[in-house]
């Protein structure tokens, strides 16, 4: 798991394809694929913190 700041999360999602997003109230959970086809899950919480996991 990798922790990201808001700018890094925005840069990552700019080139990714989000296949599903879920608003859990306190966080938004995105899952999808990067431009190179790697599956990922990113959690953005209400405090501006983001965590990223890639499935290689």
PDB file of N, H, CA, C and O in Angstrom:
ATOM      1  N   UNK A   1       0.854  -1.158   0.000  1.00  0.00           N
ATOM      2  CA  UNK A   1       0.000   0.000   0.000  1.00  0.00           C
ATOM      3  C   UNK A   1       0.904   1.226   0.000  1.00  0.00           C
ATOM      4  O   UNK A   1       1.920   1.270   0.694  1.00  0.00           O
ATOM      5  N   UNK A   2       0.519   2.203  -0.781  1.00  0.00           N
ATOM      6  H   UNK A   2      -0.306   2.167  -1.345  1.00  0.00           H
ATOM      7  CA  UNK A   2       1.270   3.442  -0.900  1.00  0.00           C
ATOM      8  C   UNK A   2       0.365   4.600  -0.500  1.00  0.00           C
ATOM      9  O   UNK A   2      -0.783   4.673  -0.940  1.00  0.00           O
ATOM     10  N   UNK A   3       0.876   5.512   0.338  1.00  0.00           N
ATOM     11  H   UNK A   3       1.808   5.453   0.695  1.00  0.00           H
ATOM     12  CA  UNK A   3       0.120   6.691   0.736  1.00  0.00           C
ATOM     13  C   UNK A   3       0.437   7.830  -0.230  1.00  0.00           C
ATOM     14  O   UNK A   3       1.595   8.040  -0.591  1.00  0.00           O
ATOM     15  N   UNK A   4      -0.597   8.562  -0.648  1.00  0.00           N
ATOM     16  H   UNK A   4      -1.538   8.391  -0.355  1.00  0.00           H
ATOM     17  CA  UNK A   4      -0.447   9.641  -1.621  1.00  0.00           C
ATOM     18  C   UNK A   4      -1.013  10.940  -1.070  1.00  0.00           C
ATOM     19  O   UNK A   4      -1.960  10.932  -0.284  1.00  0.00           O
ATOM     20  N   UNK A   5      -0.420  12.065  -1.492  1.00  0.00           N
ATOM     21  H   UNK A   5       0.349  12.071  -2.131  1.00  0.00           H
ATOM     22  CA  UNK A   5      -1.043  13.345  -1.183  1.00  0.00           C
ATOM     23  C   UNK A   5      -2.073  13.636  -2.277  1.00  0.00           C
ATOM     24  O   UNK A   5      -2.184  12.874  -3.237  1.00  0.00           O
ATOM     25  N   UNK A   6      -2.816  14.712  -2.143  1.00  0.00           N
ATOM     26  H   UNK A   6      -2.726  15.331  -1.363  1.00  0.00           H
ATOM     27  CA  UNK A   6      -3.891  15.011  -3.101  1.00  0.00           C
ATOM     28  C   UNK A   6      -3.377  15.180  -4.530  1.00  0.00           C
ATOM     29  O   UNK A   6      -4.008  14.702  -5.472  1.00  0.00           O
ATOM     30  N   UNK A   7      -2.240  15.853  -4.701  1.00  0.00           N
ATOM     31  H   UNK A   7      -1.727  16.241  -3.935  1.00  0.00           H
ATOM     32  CA  UNK A   7      -1.707  16.069  -6.052  1.00  0.00           C
ATOM     33  C   UNK A   7      -1.279  14.760  -6.695  1.00  0.00           C
ATOM     34  O   UNK A   7      -1.551  14.534  -7.874  1.00  0.00           O
ATOM     35  N   UNK A   8      -0.604  13.884  -5.930  1.00  0.00           N
ATOM     36  H   UNK A   8      -0.382  14.068  -4.972  1.00  0.00           H
ATOM     37  CA  UNK A   8      -0.181  12.586  -6.458  1.00  0.00           C
ATOM     38  C   UNK A   8      -1.397  11.729  -6.832  1.00  0.00           C
ATOM     39  O   UNK A   8      -1.384  11.047  -7.858  1.00  0.00           O
ATOM     40  N   UNK A   9      -2.437  11.763  -6.008  1.00  0.00           N
ATOM     41  H   UNK A   9      -2.447  12.316  -5.175  1.00  0.00           H
ATOM     42  CA  UNK A   9      -3.659  11.005  -6.305  1.00  0.00           C
ATOM     43  C   UNK A   9      -4.320  11.525  -7.575  1.00  0.00           C
ATOM     44  O   UNK A   9      -4.770  10.738  -8.407  1.00  0.00           O
ATOM     45  N   UNK A  10      -4.381  12.845  -7.728  1.00  0.00           N
ATOM     46  H   UNK A  10      -4.015  13.485  -7.052  1.00  0.00           H
ATOM     47  CA  UNK A  10      -4.977  13.436  -8.931  1.00  0.00           C
ATOM     48  C   UNK A  10      -4.177  13.068 -10.172  1.00  0.00           C
ATOM     49  O   UNK A  10      -4.755  12.738 -11.207  1.00  0.00           O
ATOM     50  N   UNK A  11      -2.855  13.123 -10.077  1.00  0.00           N
ATOM     51  H   UNK A  11      -2.385  13.391  -9.236  1.00  0.00           H
ATOM     52  CA  UNK A  11      -2.001  12.754 -11.210  1.00  0.00           C
ATOM     53  C   UNK A  11      -2.187  11.288 -11.587  1.00  0.00           C
ATOM     54  O   UNK A  11      -2.235  10.955 -12.771  1.00  0.00           O
ATOM     55  N   UNK A  12      -2.290  10.417 -10.599  1.00  0.00           N
ATOM     56  H   UNK A  12      -2.250  10.688  -9.637  1.00  0.00           H
ATOM     57  CA  UNK A  12      -2.478   8.989 -10.840  1.00  0.00           C
ATOM     58  C   UNK A  12      -3.809   8.737 -11.553  1.00  0.00           C
ATOM     59  O   UNK A  12      -3.859   8.007 -12.543  1.00  0.00           O
ATOM     60  N   UNK A  13      -4.874   9.338 -11.050  1.00  0.00           N
ATOM     61  H   UNK A  13      -4.833   9.931 -10.246  1.00  0.00           H
ATOM     62  CA  UNK A  13      -6.204   9.103 -11.613  1.00  0.00           C
ATOM     63  C   UNK A  13      -6.394   9.754 -12.980  1.00  0.00           C
ATOM     64  O   UNK A  13      -7.277   9.351 -13.737  1.00  0.00           O
ATOM     65  N   UNK A  14      -5.581  10.749 -13.304  1.00  0.00           N
ATOM     66  H   UNK A  14      -4.864  11.077 -12.689  1.00  0.00           H
ATOM     67  CA  UNK A  14      -5.698  11.436 -14.590  1.00  0.00           C
ATOM     68  C   UNK A  14      -5.487  10.491 -15.767  1.00  0.00           C
ATOM     69  O   UNK A  14      -6.129  10.645 -16.806  1.00  0.00           O
ATOM     70  N   UNK A  15      -4.595   9.517 -15.615  1.00  0.00           N
ATOM     71  H   UNK A  15      -4.074   9.392 -14.771  1.00  0.00           H
ATOM     72  CA  UNK A  15      -4.301   8.596 -16.716  1.00  0.00           C
ATOM     73  C   UNK A  15      -4.928   7.220 -16.512  1.00  0.00           C
ATOM     74  O   UNK A  15      -4.797   6.351 -17.374  1.00  0.00           O
ATOM     75  N   UNK A  16      -5.606   7.011 -15.389  1.00  0.00           N
ATOM     76  H   UNK A  16      -5.713   7.717 -14.688  1.00  0.00           H
ATOM     77  CA  UNK A  16      -6.206   5.709 -15.094  1.00  0.00           C
ATOM     78  C   UNK A  16      -7.639   5.640 -15.631  1.00  0.00           C
ATOM     79  O   UNK A  16      -8.264   6.661 -15.922  1.00  0.00           O
ATOM     80  N   UNK A  17      -8.130   4.426 -15.751  1.00  0.00           N
ATOM     81  H   UNK A  17      -7.622   3.598 -15.515  1.00  0.00           H
ATOM     82  CA  UNK A  17      -9.528   4.189 -16.098  1.00  0.00           C
ATOM     83  C   UNK A  17     -10.232   3.690 -14.846  1.00  0.00           C
ATOM     84  O   UNK A  17      -9.942   2.599 -14.357  1.00  0.00           O
ATOM     85  N   UNK A  18     -11.152   4.488 -14.331  1.00  0.00           N
ATOM     86  H   UNK A  18     -11.387   5.375 -14.729  1.00  0.00           H
ATOM     87  CA  UNK A  18     -11.901   4.106 -13.138  1.00  0.00           C
ATOM     88  C   UNK A  18     -13.090   3.271 -13.594  1.00  0.00           C
ATOM     89  O   UNK A  18     -13.938   3.742 -14.352  1.00  0.00           O
ATOM     90  N   UNK A  19     -13.144   2.034 -13.127  1.00  0.00           N
ATOM     91  H   UNK A  19     -12.455   1.651 -12.512  1.00  0.00           H
ATOM     92  CA  UNK A  19     -14.231   1.133 -13.497  1.00  0.00           C
ATOM     93  C   UNK A  19     -15.380   1.180 -12.492  1.00  0.00           C
ATOM     94  O   UNK A  19     -16.527   0.899 -12.841  1.00  0.00           O
ATOM     95  N   UNK A  20     -15.069   1.535 -11.247  1.00  0.00           N
ATOM     96  H   UNK A  20     -14.138   1.763 -10.964  1.00  0.00           H
ATOM     97  CA  UNK A  20     -16.104   1.578 -10.212  1.00  0.00           C
ATOM     98  C   UNK A  20     -15.687   2.566  -9.129  1.00  0.00           C
ATOM     99  O   UNK A  20     -14.518   2.608  -8.745  1.00  0.00           O
ATOM    100  N   UNK A  21     -16.619   3.348  -8.641  1.00  0.00           N
ATOM    101  H   UNK A  21     -17.569   3.313  -8.952  1.00  0.00           H
ATOM    102  CA  UNK A  21     -16.402   4.237  -7.499  1.00  0.00           C
ATOM    103  C   UNK A  21     -17.524   4.023  -6.502  1.00  0.00           C
ATOM    104  O   UNK A  21     -18.679   3.824  -6.879  1.00  0.00           O
ATOM    105  N   UNK A  22     -17.171   4.065  -5.226  1.00  0.00           N
ATOM    106  H   UNK A  22     -16.233   4.226  -4.920  1.00  0.00           H
ATOM    107  CA  UNK A  22     -18.157   3.886  -4.168  1.00  0.00           C
ATOM    108  C   UNK A  22     -17.955   4.985  -3.131  1.00  0.00           C
ATOM    109  O   UNK A  22     -16.856   5.136  -2.598  1.00  0.00           O
ATOM    110  N   UNK A  23     -18.995   5.747  -2.842  1.00  0.00           N
ATOM    111  H   UNK A  23     -19.888   5.624  -3.275  1.00  0.00           H
ATOM    112  CA  UNK A  23     -18.951   6.785  -1.819  1.00  0.00           C
ATOM    113  C   UNK A  23     -19.408   6.172  -0.502  1.00  0.00           C
ATOM    114  O   UNK A  23     -20.584   5.848  -0.331  1.00  0.00           O
ATOM    115  N   UNK A  24     -18.469   6.018   0.424  1.00  0.00           N
ATOM    116  H   UNK A  24     -17.514   6.281   0.285  1.00  0.00           H
ATOM    117  CA  UNK A  24     -18.784   5.422   1.723  1.00  0.00           C
ATOM    118  C   UNK A  24     -19.102   6.473   2.778  1.00  0.00           C
ATOM    119  O   UNK A  24     -19.192   6.147   3.962  1.00  0.00           O
ATOM    120  N   UNK A  25     -19.274   7.722   2.373  1.00  0.00           N
ATOM    121  H   UNK A  25     -19.201   7.987   1.411  1.00  0.00           H
ATOM    122  CA  UNK A  25     -19.605   8.783   3.310  1.00  0.00           C
ATOM    123  C   UNK A  25     -18.369   9.480   3.842  1.00  0.00           C
ATOM    124  O   UNK A  25     -18.273  10.705   3.762  1.00  0.00           O
ATOM    125  N   UNK A  26     -17.427   8.735   4.380  1.00  0.00           N
ATOM    126  H   UNK A  26     -17.505   7.741   4.445  1.00  0.00           H
ATOM    127  CA  UNK A  26     -16.189   9.292   4.913  1.00  0.00           C
ATOM    128  C   UNK A  26     -15.026   9.109   3.949  1.00  0.00           C
ATOM    129  O   UNK A  26     -13.955   9.680   4.153  1.00  0.00           O
ATOM    130  N   UNK A  27     -15.228   8.315   2.899  1.00  0.00           N
ATOM    131  H   UNK A  27     -16.098   7.851   2.733  1.00  0.00           H
ATOM    132  CA  UNK A  27     -14.179   8.039   1.914  1.00  0.00           C
ATOM    133  C   UNK A  27     -14.820   7.662   0.585  1.00  0.00           C
ATOM    134  O   UNK A  27     -15.961   7.204   0.531  1.00  0.00           O
ATOM    135  N   UNK A  28     -14.054   7.868  -0.488  1.00  0.00           N
ATOM    136  H   UNK A  28     -13.127   8.241  -0.444  1.00  0.00           H
ATOM    137  CA  UNK A  28     -14.463   7.419  -1.817  1.00  0.00           C
ATOM    138  C   UNK A  28     -13.460   6.357  -2.246  1.00  0.00           C
ATOM    139  O   UNK A  28     -12.249   6.564  -2.168  1.00  0.00           O
ATOM    140  N   UNK A  29     -13.974   5.225  -2.697  1.00  0.00           N
ATOM    141  H   UNK A  29     -14.957   5.057  -2.761  1.00  0.00           H
ATOM    142  CA  UNK A  29     -13.144   4.097  -3.084  1.00  0.00           C
ATOM    143  C   UNK A  29     -13.252   3.933  -4.596  1.00  0.00           C
ATOM    144  O   UNK A  29     -14.344   3.745  -5.132  1.00  0.00           O
ATOM    145  N   UNK A  30     -12.116   4.007  -5.275  1.00  0.00           N
ATOM    146  H   UNK A  30     -11.229   4.160  -4.840  1.00  0.00           H
ATOM    147  CA  UNK A  30     -12.064   3.842  -6.725  1.00  0.00           C
ATOM    148  C   UNK A  30     -11.341   2.534  -7.044  1.00  0.00           C
ATOM    149  O   UNK A  30     -10.365   2.179  -6.383  1.00  0.00           O
ATOM    150  N   UNK A  31     -11.821   1.829  -8.047  1.00  0.00           N
ATOM    151  H   UNK A  31     -12.614   2.116  -8.584  1.00  0.00           H
ATOM    152  CA  UNK A  31     -11.097   0.667  -8.561  1.00  0.00           C
ATOM    153  C   UNK A  31     -11.101   0.746 -10.075  1.00  0.00           C
ATOM    154  O   UNK A  31     -12.038   1.259 -10.687  1.00  0.00           O
ATOM    155  N   UNK A  32     -10.029   0.226 -10.669  1.00  0.00           N
ATOM    156  H   UNK A  32      -9.268  -0.191 -10.172  1.00  0.00           H
ATOM    157  CA  UNK A  32      -9.925   0.274 -12.113  1.00  0.00           C
ATOM    158  C   UNK A  32      -8.594  -0.233 -12.598  1.00  0.00           C
ATOM    159  O   UNK A  32      -7.985  -1.110 -11.986  1.00  0.00           O
ATOM    160  N   UNK A  33      -8.137   0.336 -13.725  1.00  0.00           N
ATOM    161  H   UNK A  33      -8.632   1.049 -14.222  1.00  0.00           H
ATOM    162  CA  UNK A  33      -6.876  -0.084 -14.345  1.00  0.00           C
ATOM    163  C   UNK A  33      -6.055   1.142 -14.720  1.00  0.00           C
ATOM    164  O   UNK A  33      -6.589   2.182 -15.104  1.00  0.00           O
ATOM    165  N   UNK A  34      -4.738   0.987 -14.595  1.00  0.00           N
ATOM    166  H   UNK A  34      -4.304   0.142 -14.282  1.00  0.00           H
ATOM    167  CA  UNK A  34      -3.836   2.047 -15.041  1.00  0.00           C
ATOM    168  C   UNK A  34      -3.748   2.002 -16.553  1.00  0.00           C
ATOM    169  O   UNK A  34      -4.305   1.105 -17.186  1.00  0.00           O
ATOM    170  N   UNK A  35      -3.053   2.965 -17.132  1.00  0.00           N
ATOM    171  H   UNK A  35      -2.601   3.694 -16.618  1.00  0.00           H
ATOM    172  CA  UNK A  35      -2.888   2.982 -18.587  1.00  0.00           C
ATOM    173  C   UNK A  35      -2.097   1.772 -19.085  1.00  0.00           C
ATOM    174  O   UNK A  35      -2.191   1.422 -20.262  1.00  0.00           O
ATOM    175  N   UNK A  36      -1.329   1.133 -18.220  1.00  0.00           N
ATOM    176  H   UNK A  36      -1.253   1.417 -17.264  1.00  0.00           H
ATOM    177  CA  UNK A  36      -0.581  -0.071 -18.616  1.00  0.00           C
ATOM    178  C   UNK A  36      -1.311  -1.358 -18.229  1.00  0.00           C
ATOM    179  O   UNK A  36      -0.743  -2.443 -18.349  1.00  0.00           O
ATOM    180  N   UNK A  37      -2.557  -1.255 -17.767  1.00  0.00           N
ATOM    181  H   UNK A  37      -3.018  -0.373 -17.669  1.00  0.00           H
ATOM    182  CA  UNK A  37      -3.385  -2.427 -17.514  1.00  0.00           C
ATOM    183  C   UNK A  37      -3.308  -3.000 -16.115  1.00  0.00           C
ATOM    184  O   UNK A  37      -3.901  -4.048 -15.856  1.00  0.00           O
ATOM    185  N   UNK A  38      -2.603  -2.358 -15.208  1.00  0.00           N
ATOM    186  H   UNK A  38      -2.122  -1.507 -15.419  1.00  0.00           H
ATOM    187  CA  UNK A  38      -2.491  -2.850 -13.836  1.00  0.00           C
ATOM    188  C   UNK A  38      -3.750  -2.466 -13.063  1.00  0.00           C
ATOM    189  O   UNK A  38      -4.173  -1.310 -13.080  1.00  0.00           O
ATOM    190  N   UNK A  39      -4.345  -3.453 -12.384  1.00  0.00           N
ATOM    191  H   UNK A  39      -4.001  -4.392 -12.370  1.00  0.00           H
ATOM    192  CA  UNK A  39      -5.547  -3.197 -11.582  1.00  0.00           C
ATOM    193  C   UNK A  39      -5.147  -2.477 -10.299  1.00  0.00           C
ATOM    194  O   UNK A  39      -4.075  -2.734  -9.750  1.00  0.00           O
ATOM    195  N   UNK A  40      -6.007  -1.572  -9.818  1.00  0.00           N
ATOM    196  H   UNK A  40      -6.878  -1.364 -10.264  1.00  0.00           H
ATOM    197  CA  UNK A  40      -5.719  -0.815  -8.606  1.00  0.00           C
ATOM    198  C   UNK A  40      -6.985  -0.553  -7.811  1.00  0.00           C
ATOM    199  O   UNK A  40      -8.100  -0.634  -8.327  1.00  0.00           O
ATOM    200  N   UNK A  41      -6.777  -0.235  -6.532  1.00  0.00           N
ATOM    201  H   UNK A  41      -5.871  -0.169  -6.114  1.00  0.00           H
ATOM    202  CA  UNK A  41      -7.819   0.279  -5.653  1.00  0.00           C
ATOM    203  C   UNK A  41      -7.223   1.487  -4.945  1.00  0.00           C
ATOM    204  O   UNK A  41      -6.125   1.415  -4.392  1.00  0.00           O
ATOM    205  N   UNK A  42      -7.957   2.605  -4.967  1.00  0.00           N
ATOM    206  H   UNK A  42      -8.848   2.664  -5.416  1.00  0.00           H
ATOM    207  CA  UNK A  42      -7.524   3.810  -4.280  1.00  0.00           C
ATOM    208  C   UNK A  42      -8.639   4.274  -3.355  1.00  0.00           C
ATOM    209  O   UNK A  42      -9.805   4.323  -3.744  1.00  0.00           O
ATOM    210  N   UNK A  43      -8.264   4.614  -2.122  1.00  0.00           N
ATOM    211  H   UNK A  43      -7.316   4.574  -1.806  1.00  0.00           H
ATOM    212  CA  UNK A  43      -9.208   5.134  -1.137  1.00  0.00           C
ATOM    213  C   UNK A  43      -8.829   6.581  -0.848  1.00  0.00           C
ATOM    214  O   UNK A  43      -7.702   6.862  -0.440  1.00  0.00           O
ATOM    215  N   UNK A  44      -9.768   7.497  -1.060  1.00  0.00           N
ATOM    216  H   UNK A  44     -10.683   7.269  -1.392  1.00  0.00           H
ATOM    217  CA  UNK A  44      -9.595   8.916  -0.738  1.00  0.00           C
ATOM    218  C   UNK A  44     -10.515   9.226   0.432  1.00  0.00           C
ATOM    219  O   UNK A  44     -11.734   9.091   0.318  1.00  0.00           O
ATOM    220  N   UNK A  45      -9.931   9.648   1.576  1.00  0.00           N
ATOM    221  H   UNK A  45      -8.941   9.758   1.669  1.00  0.00           H
ATOM    222  CA  UNK A  45     -10.784   9.915   2.731  1.00  0.00           C
ATOM    223  C   UNK A  45     -11.154  11.393   2.835  1.00  0.00           C
ATOM    224  O   UNK A  45     -10.666  12.224   2.069  1.00  0.00           O
ATOM    225  N   UNK A  46     -12.013  11.700   3.784  1.00  0.00           N
ATOM    226  H   UNK A  46     -12.410  11.025   4.406  1.00  0.00           H
ATOM    227  CA  UNK A  46     -12.552  13.053   3.933  1.00  0.00           C
ATOM    228  C   UNK A  46     -11.527  14.051   4.456  1.00  0.00           C
ATOM    229  O   UNK A  46     -11.803  15.250   4.485  1.00  0.00           O
ATOM    230  N   UNK A  47     -10.353  13.587   4.869  1.00  0.00           N
ATOM    231  H   UNK A  47     -10.129  12.613   4.845  1.00  0.00           H
ATOM    232  CA  UNK A  47      -9.308  14.473   5.353  1.00  0.00           C
ATOM    233  C   UNK A  47      -8.257  14.767   4.280  1.00  0.00           C
ATOM    234  O   UNK A  47      -7.269  15.450   4.551  1.00  0.00           O
ATOM    235  N   UNK A  48      -8.465  14.257   3.071  1.00  0.00           N
ATOM    236  H   UNK A  48      -9.267  13.703   2.850  1.00  0.00           H
ATOM    237  CA  UNK A  48      -7.548  14.503   1.976  1.00  0.00           C
ATOM    238  C   UNK A  48      -6.418  13.500   1.853  1.00  0.00           C
ATOM    239  O   UNK A  48      -5.486  13.712   1.077  1.00  0.00           O
ATOM    240  N   UNK A  49      -6.487  12.404   2.610  1.00  0.00           N
ATOM    241  H   UNK A  49      -7.244  12.232   3.240  1.00  0.00           H
ATOM    242  CA  UNK A  49      -5.465  11.367   2.523  1.00  0.00           C
ATOM    243  C   UNK A  49      -5.905  10.307   1.526  1.00  0.00           C
ATOM    244  O   UNK A  49      -7.095  10.022   1.389  1.00  0.00           O
ATOM    245  N   UNK A  50      -4.929   9.726   0.828  1.00  0.00           N
ATOM    246  H   UNK A  50      -3.963   9.959   0.939  1.00  0.00           H
ATOM    247  CA  UNK A  50      -5.223   8.684  -0.150  1.00  0.00           C
ATOM    248  C   UNK A  50      -4.285   7.505   0.049  1.00  0.00           C
ATOM    249  O   UNK A  50      -3.112   7.676   0.383  1.00  0.00           O
ATOM    250  N   UNK A  51      -4.816   6.305  -0.160  1.00  0.00           N
ATOM    251  H   UNK A  51      -5.769   6.165  -0.431  1.00  0.00           H
ATOM    252  CA  UNK A  51      -4.033   5.087  -0.105  1.00  0.00           C
ATOM    253  C   UNK A  51      -4.266   4.321  -1.402  1.00  0.00           C
ATOM    254  O   UNK A  51      -5.393   4.236  -1.889  1.00  0.00           O
ATOM    255  N   UNK A  52      -3.194   3.765  -1.954  1.00  0.00           N
ATOM    256  H   UNK A  52      -2.278   3.834  -1.558  1.00  0.00           H
ATOM    257  CA  UNK A  52      -3.250   3.092  -3.257  1.00  0.00           C
ATOM    258  C   UNK A  52      -2.677   1.684  -3.125  1.00  0.00           C
ATOM    259  O   UNK A  52      -1.632   1.484  -2.506  1.00  0.00           O
ATOM    260  N   UNK A  53      -3.369   0.715  -3.710  1.00  0.00           N
ATOM    261  H   UNK A  53      -4.219   0.877  -4.212  1.00  0.00           H
ATOM    262  CA  UNK A  53      -2.869  -0.642  -3.825  1.00  0.00           C
ATOM    263  C   UNK A  53      -2.987  -1.059  -5.281  1.00  0.00           C
ATOM    264  O   UNK A  53      -4.036  -0.897  -5.904  1.00  0.00           O
ATOM    265  N   UNK A  54      -1.888  -1.603  -5.819  1.00  0.00           N
ATOM    266  H   UNK A  54      -1.036  -1.735  -5.312  1.00  0.00           H
ATOM    267  CA  UNK A  54      -1.881  -2.107  -7.198  1.00  0.00           C
ATOM    268  C   UNK A  54      -1.734  -3.622  -7.164  1.00  0.00           C
ATOM    269  O   UNK A  54      -1.029  -4.172  -6.318  1.00  0.00           O
ATOM    270  N   UNK A  55      -2.401  -4.280  -8.087  1.00  0.00           N
ATOM    271  H   UNK A  55      -2.973  -3.834  -8.775  1.00  0.00           H
ATOM    272  CA  UNK A  55      -2.377  -5.738  -8.190  1.00  0.00           C
ATOM    273  C   UNK A  55      -1.541  -6.133  -9.396  1.00  0.00           C
ATOM    274  O   UNK A  55      -2.028  -6.156 -10.526  1.00  0.00           O
ATOM    275  N   UNK A  56      -0.297  -6.439  -9.144  1.00  0.00           N
ATOM    276  H   UNK A  56       0.098  -6.421  -8.225  1.00  0.00           H
ATOM    277  CA  UNK A  56       0.634  -6.728 -10.235  1.00  0.00           C
ATOM    278  C   UNK A  56       0.669  -8.210 -10.531  1.00  0.00           C
ATOM    279  O   UNK A  56       1.399  -8.645 -11.422  1.00  0.00           O
TER     280      UNK A  56
END
